Amino acid sequence: MKLRGKFLALGHSKNKRVMKPIQTTGIMLVMTMTLGGLLVRSRSMLASSPTEQQPTVVINQKNAQDLYQQGLEKTHMGDYQGAVADFNRVIAINPNYIEAYGHRGIAHFGLGNYQEAMADFNLAIKLAPRHANAYNTRGVALAQQGNLKQALADFNQALKLNSNLVDGYYNRGKAHTELGNYQDALADLTQAIQLDPSLAEAYGNRGFLLAQLGNKQEGLEDLQQAAQLFWSVGNLAGYQQTLVYIQLLQPEFD
């Protein structure tokens, strides 16, 4: 499951993967083959709480935060059932812990419980209607289900609320690519790179798209940059996939 999430940043460049042999047989450069999944990274959405707190409340908040972190770790390891249980406990302690709803939705999505996932995403937005990442998260889930136009609307809203949301630009760029809006996709991927020059997936997708649109030299340069960034963080799967595309492009320059 990849929600940038794979809704969680599953498939994010910080994840280390086991190296597999590079295989070029049967690989074709087509628009639907893009690098990296959609992105959703953990961002604080904890609802504000009173400045003066009783000791019991402080302890409960710490317990909720510990459980929340535990749930995140389980999600990243693919233990979605365990993650749901942890996030349930977080919400029982603090019903206003917005991020717990969002990440419980991610875990539900990983389990294939799509209705439960969307219910959590919708609730997160209801509780925090001006939180950009809540819309970004729901947009990723919608895109993963093929509802690209609805996803695009959520990414637009996310960026309206936070014009510096890197994941919003990246995800909207991915959605535009799938919808055939290639110039819009290039603009969004470029903006994501300007905001986060270390985002390998953005370089990879922009490079791939540039090459497909005829700007092969610029595309190759982006793909080479993506490969370097994937390698630098130990993402061997992303590195190998990028090398395949580079190898397919380079003969044209020999």
TORKOL-4160 file (C-alpha; in steps of 0.2 Angstrom, whole numbers, padded with zeros to 4 digits, m for minus):
254
<pt num="1" X="0000" Y="0000" Z="0000"/>
<pt num="2" X="0007" Y="0017" Z="m0005"/>
<pt num="3" X="m0003" Y="0031" Z="0001"/>
<pt num="4" X="0014" Y="0051" Z="m0001"/>
<pt num="5" X="0006" Y="0038" Z="0009"/>
<pt num="6" X="0006" Y="0024" Z="m0001"/>
<pt num="7" X="m0004" Y="0036" Z="0013"/>
<pt num="8" X="0010" Y="0035" Z="0025"/>
<pt num="9" X="0025" Y="0038" Z="0017"/>
<pt num="10" X="0025" Y="0019" Z="0013"/>
<pt num="11" X="0037" Y="0019" Z="m0001"/>
<pt num="12" X="0045" Y="0035" Z="0005"/>
<pt num="13" X="0063" Y="0037" Z="0001"/>
<pt num="14" X="0068" Y="0035" Z="0019"/>
<pt num="15" X="0063" Y="0017" Z="0019"/>
<pt num="16" X="0077" Y="0004" Z="0016"/>
<pt num="17" X="0074" Y="m0010" Z="0005"/>
<pt num="18" X="0083" Y="m0026" Z="0000"/>
<pt num="19" X="0092" Y="m0025" Z="m0016"/>
<pt num="20" X="0085" Y="m0035" Z="m0031"/>
<pt num="21" X="0093" Y="m0038" Z="m0048"/>
<pt num="22" X="0090" Y="m0025" Z="m0061"/>
<pt num="23" X="0079" Y="m0032" Z="m0075"/>
<pt num="24" X="0075" Y="m0023" Z="m0091"/>
<pt num="25" X="0066" Y="m0036" Z="m0100"/>
<pt num="26" X="0048" Y="m0031" Z="m0104"/>
<pt num="27" X="0050" Y="m0014" Z="m0096"/>
<pt num="28" X="0043" Y="0000" Z="m0107"/>
<pt num="29" X="0043" Y="0019" Z="m0103"/>
<pt num="30" X="0025" Y="0023" Z="m0103"/>
<pt num="31" X="0016" Y="0037" Z="m0094"/>
<pt num="32" X="0008" Y="0026" Z="m0081"/>
<pt num="33" X="0025" Y="0019" Z="m0075"/>
<pt num="34" X="0030" Y="0033" Z="m0063"/>
<pt num="35" X="0043" Y="0032" Z="m0049"/>
<pt num="36" X="0037" Y="0032" Z="m0031"/>
<pt num="37" X="0020" Y="0031" Z="m0023"/>
<pt num="38" X="0009" Y="0045" Z="m0016"/>
<pt num="39" X="0015" Y="0053" Z="0000"/>
<pt num="40" X="0009" Y="0056" Z="0017"/>
<pt num="41" X="0021" Y="0060" Z="0031"/>
<pt num="42" X="0017" Y="0062" Z="0049"/>
<pt num="43" X="0012" Y="0080" Z="0053"/>
<pt num="44" X="0006" Y="0086" Z="0070"/>
<pt num="45" X="m0013" Y="0088" Z="0070"/>
<pt num="46" X="m0016" Y="0087" Z="0089"/>
<pt num="47" X="m0030" Y="0098" Z="0093"/>
<pt num="48" X="m0026" Y="0112" Z="0105"/>
<pt num="49" X="m0028" Y="0109" Z="0124"/>
<pt num="50" X="m0030" Y="0121" Z="0139"/>
<pt num="51" X="m0014" Y="0129" Z="0145"/>
<pt num="52" X="m0017" Y="0124" Z="0163"/>
<pt num="53" X="m0018" Y="0105" Z="0164"/>
<pt num="54" X="m0021" Y="0093" Z="0179"/>
<pt num="55" X="m0007" Y="0080" Z="0183"/>
<pt num="56" X="m0019" Y="0066" Z="0177"/>
<pt num="57" X="m0022" Y="0075" Z="0161"/>
<pt num="58" X="m0004" Y="0077" Z="0158"/>
<pt num="59" X="0000" Y="0059" Z="0161"/>
<pt num="60" X="m0014" Y="0054" Z="0149"/>
<pt num="61" X="m0008" Y="0065" Z="0136"/>
<pt num="62" X="0010" Y="0057" Z="0137"/>
<pt num="63" X="0002" Y="0039" Z="0137"/>
<pt num="64" X="m0008" Y="0045" Z="0121"/>
<pt num="65" X="0008" Y="0051" Z="0113"/>
<pt num="66" X="0017" Y="0035" Z="0117"/>
<pt num="67" X="0003" Y="0024" Z="0110"/>
<pt num="68" X="0002" Y="0035" Z="0095"/>
<pt num="69" X="0021" Y="0033" Z="0091"/>
<pt num="70" X="0019" Y="0014" Z="0094"/>
<pt num="71" X="0005" Y="0014" Z="0081"/>
<pt num="72" X="0015" Y="0024" Z="0068"/>
<pt num="73" X="0029" Y="0011" Z="0070"/>
<pt num="74" X="0017" Y="m0004" Z="0068"/>
<pt num="75" X="0010" Y="0005" Z="0053"/>
<pt num="76" X="0027" Y="0007" Z="0045"/>
<pt num="77" X="0031" Y="m0012" Z="0048"/>
<pt num="78" X="0014" Y="m0017" Z="0040"/>
<pt num="79" X="0006" Y="m0022" Z="0057"/>
<pt num="80" X="m0010" Y="m0013" Z="0052"/>
<pt num="81" X="m0021" Y="m0023" Z="0064"/>
<pt num="82" X="m0010" Y="m0019" Z="0079"/>
<pt num="83" X="m0009" Y="m0001" Z="0073"/>
<pt num="84" X="m0028" Y="0001" Z="0073"/>
<pt num="85" X="m0028" Y="m0006" Z="0091"/>
<pt num="86" X="m0015" Y="0007" Z="0096"/>
<pt num="87" X="m0024" Y="0022" Z="0088"/>
<pt num="88" X="m0041" Y="0016" Z="0096"/>
<pt num="89" X="m0033" Y="0018" Z="0113"/>
<pt num="90" X="m0026" Y="0035" Z="0108"/>
<pt num="91" X="m0043" Y="0041" Z="0103"/>
<pt num="92" X="m0051" Y="0033" Z="0119"/>
<pt num="93" X="m0038" Y="0044" Z="0129"/>
<pt num="94" X="m0040" Y="0060" Z="0119"/>
<pt num="95" X="m0054" Y="0061" Z="0106"/>
<pt num="96" X="m0047" Y="0077" Z="0099"/>
<pt num="97" X="m0030" Y="0068" Z="0094"/>
<pt num="98" X="m0034" Y="0072" Z="0075"/>
<pt num="99" X="m0018" Y="0063" Z="0069"/>
<pt num="100" X="m0024" Y="0047" Z="0077"/>
<pt num="101" X="m0039" Y="0047" Z="0066"/>
<pt num="102" X="m0029" Y="0050" Z="0051"/>
<pt num="103" X="m0017" Y="0036" Z="0054"/>
<pt num="104" X="m0030" Y="0024" Z="0060"/>
<pt num="105" X="m0038" Y="0028" Z="0042"/>
<pt num="106" X="m0021" Y="0023" Z="0035"/>
<pt num="107" X="m0020" Y="0007" Z="0044"/>
<pt num="108" X="m0038" Y="0003" Z="0039"/>
<pt num="109" X="m0034" Y="0006" Z="0021"/>
<pt num="110" X="m0019" Y="m0006" Z="0023"/>
<pt num="111" X="m0031" Y="m0019" Z="0029"/>
<pt num="112" X="m0043" Y="m0016" Z="0015"/>
<pt num="113" X="m0056" Y="m0008" Z="0026"/>
<pt num="114" X="m0060" Y="0006" Z="0014"/>
<pt num="115" X="m0076" Y="0012" Z="0022"/>
<pt num="116" X="m0068" Y="0013" Z="0039"/>
<pt num="117" X="m0053" Y="0022" Z="0032"/>
<pt num="118" X="m0064" Y="0035" Z="0023"/>
<pt num="119" X="m0074" Y="0037" Z="0039"/>
<pt num="120" X="m0058" Y="0041" Z="0049"/>
<pt num="121" X="m0052" Y="0053" Z="0035"/>
<pt num="122" X="m0069" Y="0062" Z="0035"/>
<pt num="123" X="m0069" Y="0064" Z="0054"/>
<pt num="124" X="m0051" Y="0071" Z="0054"/>
<pt num="125" X="m0057" Y="0084" Z="0042"/>
<pt num="126" X="m0073" Y="0088" Z="0052"/>
<pt num="127" X="m0063" Y="0090" Z="0068"/>
<pt num="128" X="m0049" Y="0100" Z="0059"/>
<pt num="129" X="m0057" Y="0108" Z="0044"/>
<pt num="130" X="m0042" Y="0120" Z="0041"/>
<pt num="131" X="m0028" Y="0107" Z="0043"/>
<pt num="132" X="m0020" Y="0105" Z="0026"/>
<pt num="133" X="m0013" Y="0088" Z="0028"/>
<pt num="134" X="m0030" Y="0080" Z="0033"/>
<pt num="135" X="m0036" Y="0084" Z="0015"/>
<pt num="136" X="m0019" Y="0078" Z="0008"/>
<pt num="137" X="m0022" Y="0062" Z="0017"/>
<pt num="138" X="m0039" Y="0059" Z="0011"/>
<pt num="139" X="m0034" Y="0064" Z="m0007"/>
<pt num="140" X="m0021" Y="0050" Z="m0007"/>
<pt num="141" X="m0034" Y="0037" Z="m0001"/>
<pt num="142" X="m0045" Y="0043" Z="m0015"/>
<pt num="143" X="m0032" Y="0043" Z="m0028"/>
<pt num="144" X="m0027" Y="0025" Z="m0023"/>
<pt num="145" X="m0045" Y="0020" Z="m0026"/>
<pt num="146" X="m0044" Y="0028" Z="m0043"/>
<pt num="147" X="m0055" Y="0043" Z="m0039"/>
<pt num="148" X="m0042" Y="0055" Z="m0046"/>
<pt num="149" X="m0054" Y="0070" Z="m0049"/>
<pt num="150" X="m0060" Y="0069" Z="m0031"/>
<pt num="151" X="m0042" Y="0067" Z="m0025"/>
<pt num="152" X="m0037" Y="0082" Z="m0035"/>
<pt num="153" X="m0050" Y="0093" Z="m0027"/>
<pt num="154" X="m0043" Y="0087" Z="m0010"/>
<pt num="155" X="m0025" Y="0091" Z="m0015"/>
<pt num="156" X="m0031" Y="0108" Z="m0021"/>
<pt num="157" X="m0039" Y="0112" Z="m0004"/>
<pt num="158" X="m0024" Y="0106" Z="0005"/>
<pt num="159" X="m0013" Y="0118" Z="m0005"/>
<pt num="160" X="m0026" Y="0132" Z="m0003"/>
<pt num="161" X="m0024" Y="0130" Z="0016"/>
<pt num="162" X="m0005" Y="0128" Z="0015"/>
<pt num="163" X="0004" Y="0134" Z="0000"/>
<pt num="164" X="0021" Y="0126" Z="0006"/>
<pt num="165" X="0014" Y="0108" Z="0008"/>
<pt num="166" X="0027" Y="0098" Z="m0001"/>
<pt num="167" X="0017" Y="0082" Z="m0001"/>
<pt num="168" X="0002" Y="0092" Z="m0008"/>
<pt num="169" X="0012" Y="0097" Z="m0024"/>
<pt num="170" X="0020" Y="0080" Z="m0026"/>
<pt num="171" X="0003" Y="0071" Z="m0024"/>
<pt num="172" X="m0006" Y="0083" Z="m0035"/>
<pt num="173" X="0008" Y="0082" Z="m0048"/>
<pt num="174" X="0005" Y="0063" Z="m0048"/>
<pt num="175" X="m0014" Y="0065" Z="m0050"/>
<pt num="176" X="m0011" Y="0077" Z="m0064"/>
<pt num="177" X="0000" Y="0064" Z="m0073"/>
<pt num="178" X="m0012" Y="0051" Z="m0072"/>
<pt num="179" X="m0026" Y="0062" Z="m0078"/>
<pt num="180" X="m0015" Y="0067" Z="m0093"/>
<pt num="181" X="m0012" Y="0085" Z="m0087"/>
<pt num="182" X="0006" Y="0085" Z="m0090"/>
<pt num="183" X="0011" Y="0103" Z="m0090"/>
<pt num="184" X="0001" Y="0105" Z="m0073"/>
<pt num="185" X="0010" Y="0089" Z="m0067"/>
<pt num="186" X="0027" Y="0097" Z="m0072"/>
<pt num="187" X="0023" Y="0113" Z="m0063"/>
<pt num="188" X="0018" Y="0104" Z="m0047"/>
<pt num="189" X="0033" Y="0092" Z="m0047"/>
<pt num="190" X="0045" Y="0107" Z="m0050"/>
<pt num="191" X="0037" Y="0116" Z="m0035"/>
<pt num="192" X="0039" Y="0101" Z="m0024"/>
<pt num="193" X="0057" Y="0100" Z="m0028"/>
<pt num="194" X="0059" Y="0119" Z="m0025"/>
<pt num="195" X="0052" Y="0116" Z="m0007"/>
<pt num="196" X="0061" Y="0100" Z="m0004"/>
<pt num="197" X="0077" Y="0098" Z="m0015"/>
<pt num="198" X="0080" Y="0081" Z="m0007"/>
<pt num="199" X="0064" Y="0073" Z="m0013"/>
<pt num="200" X="0070" Y="0059" Z="m0025"/>
<pt num="201" X="0052" Y="0054" Z="m0030"/>
<pt num="202" X="0049" Y="0071" Z="m0037"/>
<pt num="203" X="0065" Y="0071" Z="m0047"/>
<pt num="204" X="0061" Y="0054" Z="m0054"/>
<pt num="205" X="0043" Y="0058" Z="m0059"/>
<pt num="206" X="0048" Y="0074" Z="m0067"/>
<pt num="207" X="0062" Y="0067" Z="m0076"/>
<pt num="208" X="0052" Y="0052" Z="m0082"/>
<pt num="209" X="0038" Y="0064" Z="m0088"/>
<pt num="210" X="0051" Y="0076" Z="m0096"/>
<pt num="211" X="0058" Y="0062" Z="m0106"/>
<pt num="212" X="0041" Y="0056" Z="m0112"/>
<pt num="213" X="0037" Y="0074" Z="m0118"/>
<pt num="214" X="0053" Y="0074" Z="m0128"/>
<pt num="215" X="0065" Y="0083" Z="m0116"/>
<pt num="216" X="0076" Y="0068" Z="m0115"/>
<pt num="217" X="0092" Y="0077" Z="m0109"/>
<pt num="218" X="0083" Y="0086" Z="m0095"/>
<pt num="219" X="0074" Y="0071" Z="m0090"/>
<pt num="220" X="0090" Y="0060" Z="m0089"/>
<pt num="221" X="0098" Y="0074" Z="m0078"/>
<pt num="222" X="0082" Y="0073" Z="m0066"/>
<pt num="223" X="0083" Y="0054" Z="m0066"/>
<pt num="224" X="0102" Y="0054" Z="m0062"/>
<pt num="225" X="0098" Y="0066" Z="m0048"/>
<pt num="226" X="0084" Y="0055" Z="m0041"/>
<pt num="227" X="0096" Y="0040" Z="m0042"/>
<pt num="228" X="0109" Y="0049" Z="m0031"/>
<pt num="229" X="0096" Y="0054" Z="m0019"/>
<pt num="230" X="0088" Y="0037" Z="m0017"/>
<pt num="231" X="0106" Y="0029" Z="m0015"/>
<pt num="232" X="0110" Y="0042" Z="m0002"/>
<pt num="233" X="0096" Y="0037" Z="0010"/>
<pt num="234" X="0098" Y="0018" Z="0007"/>
<pt num="235" X="0082" Y="0016" Z="m0004"/>
<pt num="236" X="0089" Y="0003" Z="m0015"/>
<pt num="237" X="0072" Y="m0001" Z="m0023"/>
<pt num="238" X="0070" Y="0017" Z="m0029"/>
<pt num="239" X="0088" Y="0017" Z="m0034"/>
<pt num="240" X="0086" Y="0002" Z="m0045"/>
<pt num="241" X="0070" Y="0007" Z="m0053"/>
<pt num="242" X="0078" Y="0024" Z="m0058"/>
<pt num="243" X="0093" Y="0015" Z="m0065"/>
<pt num="244" X="0081" Y="0005" Z="m0077"/>
<pt num="245" X="0074" Y="0021" Z="m0084"/>
<pt num="246" X="0091" Y="0029" Z="m0085"/>
<pt num="247" X="0098" Y="0013" Z="m0095"/>
<pt num="248" X="0083" Y="0014" Z="m0107"/>
<pt num="249" X="0086" Y="0033" Z="m0110"/>
<pt num="250" X="0105" Y="0033" Z="m0112"/>
<pt num="251" X="0107" Y="0023" Z="m0128"/>
<pt num="252" X="0099" Y="0038" Z="m0137"/>
<pt num="253" X="0113" Y="0048" Z="m0132"/>
<pt num="254" X="0127" Y="0036" Z="m0136"/>
